[in-house]
Amino acid sequence: MNRTMKSKMSKEQLNVLLFFSDQHRADVLGCENHPDVSTPNLDKLAKEGVRFERAYCQDGVCVPSRCSFISGLYPRTLGCLDNGDRNPAMDKIVSMQKMFLSNGYLTAAFGKRHFFQACDEGWEIRKSHLIEEHDQENYMKWIKEKGYGKEFARDWAAEWGGNHPEGPENAGEFSQAPLSARPTLLPEDMTAEAYTKKETIELIEKCSKADRPFFIFSSFLRPHQPYTPLPRYYDLFDRSHWGKGRIAGDGIAKPPAFDQSPEELPPGLRERMGKTGLPWNLKAAHEDQQIFRDAIAAYYAGVMEIDACIGEIMAALEKLGLKENTIVIYTSDHGEFAGGHGIMEKIAPGHNIYEDTLRVPLIISCPSHLRKDIASGDLVELVDIYPTLMDLCSCRNAKDMQSLPGRSLLRHLKDGTPVGRKFAVSENWSQAAIITERYKLGIWLEPAKKGPGDYRSWGNMLFDREKDPFELTNCFSDSEYSGIRNRLASIYDEWFENINFC
């Protein structure tokens, strides 16, 4: 094949730029009418594509959700329901990037991956934030070479102190912070987000002169804790009192369901609310809500920094003439309470049912090929992204590739054909959630392996989101809902029997 033919073929193939953040709850976006957060660049991306209002992750913690996303399989299929789970099934899959590599794409990952075993195979270029991913080039090495190792160690210590085996040098010199939150001392161009932005732009510039299409996984560490924001964004929030929100020129808005009584929460969350030690001193934060306002503002500021980084990357993509031929996706591995139900962060038995932790942003844009300025209410799962990208990019199956259970969103993105999904499922090590258009059932799983007690005796959970959008009232024991809970339980049983196990 001569160079002219190769160049023509590459121009006909769509590139993929996949923006991935960590722990971004879906409603913390300007285009979701958030009272405090402005995200002009993600809002613009939504205007140029389809924003899914009912997108759900397959597990409310990092590793299972990410491995599910990149393999296109459910966490239970992988045998990975918790961050520490590793399973032989995870060695039998063809990752999304390996599939793209087999179709002639350049594959690159910048920032946090948290993929393991075969889920992390198929990258030609990879530069992580975390030394545990064993990349020759990584953020921790880079920041130390730039002379800011101690500043990053201070940020890391806000949550971990010096106790994390993969943490940076000098982390033990710094204390933990209340609710893991304090502003960073790093310059704006030295944060983990700035590193992802820099590496992504540099590769896009190189790709603009090459003949190969690219698949770039551009991943951000934030807004996941430790909540160590740039003062530029953090100081935008009036944290002195609860108010109507920054957009209205008032104090930060109190999150919905913030004042829910602990007695109404599952035991794992209730237990978390009683903690007094750093960094998760929620009891003190409820007694002095300034601690909460500071942490929530820090979380919001992390989202706004990511938005700014994405804006710069998108400007580079457009300047290089690649925007019209590139599928751009923004999503996250899971959500975060961010004050919802009086909780920060997410991990505790009983969290894997709430909208706060399971619903994620999902925006898909390619102006020359897909519909624009659409807010879709169709139910979708993150496992739908793998088959969708295969269809959009006309990719062939890779050798020994697994069967994908997700639904391609191609027709919906192009002409609005309904996705047709009647329910979504999310499972972690303690709880399965079955989500329909109106209802949500949470089923305790066996064994409930985390926490000091067996929480199954507390009972399952059912929410009627039409009557109770903030999920305050557990209807499971209400006789009025007996038919609903039985129907959703049957849906889960049938799903469980029919999913493909590796």
Secondary structure, 3 states (H helix, E strand, C coil): CCHHHHHHHHHHCCEEEEEEEECCCCCCCHHHCCCCCCCHHHHHHHHCEEEEEEEECCCCCHHHHHHHHHHCCCHHHHCCCCCCCCCHHHHCCCCHHHHHHHCCCEEEEECCCCCCHHHHCCCCEEEECCHHHCCCCEHHHHHHHCCCHHHHHHHHHHHHCCCCCCCCCCHHHCCCCHHHECCCCCCHHHCHHHHHHHHHHHHHHHHCCCCCCEEEEEEEEEECCCECCCHHHHCCCCCCCCECCHHHCCCCECCCCCCCCHHHCCHHHHHHHCCCCCCCCHHHHHHCCHHHHHHHHHHHHHHHHHHHHHHHHHHHHHHCCCHHHEEEEEEECCCCCCCHHHCCCCCCCCCCCCHHHHECCEEEECCCCCCCCEEEEEEEEHHHHHHHHHHHCCCCCCCCCCCCCCCCCHHHHHHCCCCCCCCEEEECCCEEEEECCCEEEEEECCCCCCCCCCHHHHCCEEEECCCCCCCCCCCCCCHHHHHHHHHHHHHHHHHHHHCCCC
